[in-house]
């Protein structure tokens, strides 16, 4: 990354670099140390039906879904496609896919989706959309997403996939980030109009799509909309009315930003996750050195713990939009309005997105929900920064009961943080001011939830190697991707590289049907173990499990053997993992975001920041001409024989 020291970069990897700079000063025992003492429990693969991964379009009633997965037999050989060989990747300007598959491209950055929108941005290097045009178009930085069948809202049984359509639906897509040179065509904004363009390229797109004779197409719909940094939102849950979320300016809550991973609820809503929100704030009055000095003051402990700086990631919004100026006295609490799980109703554009404060404030990477037998919801979340933590939220009431009473299951519940122990067990420690250790620090539960990281530090949570996506196994397993840890200094058998540049995947199983406060854990795969094989991959990020036992992993980082980032499929029912490469992206991209139609015969996957915006590297989704600005886009993938995705 260039010019990192002054907080400005023209490289998309700035986000990854920031995640590799820890803001955790707790001194809690890191996971690397626990792994070293846990050598005897290490397994390359967990081979039993008990850890077969499950589909979780709406993770309630996964048993009903598996009955209609579209496959038959005993699943002895789940992955039969011919994988992409390393030698097959000869053109990095366009994706390479298994010869058993085909893909189409839909919804690239600049596609008009709002009703009445007509202007399209197609990558002209001499122009960019206006801020108004961008507010009506698909954004940039495609990341987490979810497909909601058109009739899901009207189905009497959310869990029965046979009742849901696979040819029409609403696709919600996160837009995580877009650097200035890509979005604006220059290093820094020069006006409020430039800032508005950048802001409107972030957020979420809600698009109605239909499978036509000519492939999947966006349709004009009142449901279609953009949710940006300047859209009206609301807060709910224990911290909603906190004074710490109010500004002297009295401005209404607006927007969502750095929308990374995602999830969905059994009641048919979309959950988008705010990750590196700190990078959009800065100081218009203090130098980097002066700002660093004030971070040492006790009253600024939280600013330091959440990684704020004078220049952020170099977006420079704070120079033209006071909301993002950390030193503007009228907006002193604006930064606390970000870092939440945000719930969006895909079928009702009149509803404001809701920030669910009971689920805590940190750098949310993704969220996966599971339903217990009693109907209560458990949500699993990673905080994506080196040496940060794994979290779980459990609803107080069964979700149907809560909704019938006019409440959200995501507003009343308990938040936990994980401690991993050497013997392969762990504890979910509740983050509550009823704990004397936390009552001494926080005046109210709202204060604790706003500064969740600090509360987790106090309880001695286990610092992890960048917890990213989570996905649910049908027998209670939760898979966690840990992308890497560039600062590891001592190798051990469980993580034999120093630094840990490759990452790994962990499986946890909770006690008491998702609701317990203890769990077991083990490593199911070290990415370094794939090196030297045809299935090599590193830096696992995206994770999506289907109901037969396949685990789809998207990567984010420099891949070995000349490969770009990729989508691999793992059969978690086998005793030996053999990753199968389904797709390789384009130069300097990230493969992220994954969802399927209910019949499992169509999947959607995103290619993020192709070429890092450099037209001499790739012009995706257009064929290479060396001039057209590359644009983030969604791939629609299917087997040529119409079979199940991943098979």
ABEGO torsion letter per residue (X at the ends): XBGAAAGBBABAAAAAAAAABBABAAGBBBAAAAAAAAAAABBABBBBAAABBBBBABABGAAAAAAAAGBBEAGABABABBBBBAAABABAABBBBBAABBBBBBGBBGBBABBGBABBBAGBAABBBBAAAAAABBBBGBBBBBBBBAAAAABABAABAAABBAABEBBBBBBABBBAAAAAGBABBABAAAAAAAAAABEBBBBBBBBBAAEBBBBBBAABBBBBAABBBBBBEAAAABAAABBAAGBBBBEBBGBBBBBBBAAGBBBBBBBBAAAABBBAABBAAAAAAAAABAAAAAAAAAGBBAAEAGAGAAAABAAABAABAAAAAAAAABGBBBBBBAABAABBBBBBAAAEBBBBABBBBBBBAAGBBBBBBBBBBBGBBBBBBBBABBAAAAAAAGBBAAABEBBBBBBBBAAGBBBBBBBBAABAAAAAABABAAAAAABAAAAAAAAGBBBBBGBBBBBBBAAGBBBBBBABBAABABBBAABABOBBAAEBBBBBBBBGGGABABBBBBBABBAAAABGBAABBBGBBBBBBBAAGBBBBBBBEBBBGGBBBBBBBBBAABABBBBBBABBBBBGBBBBEBBBBAAGABBBBBBBGBGGGBAAABAOABBBAGABBBBBBBBBBBBAAGBBBGX
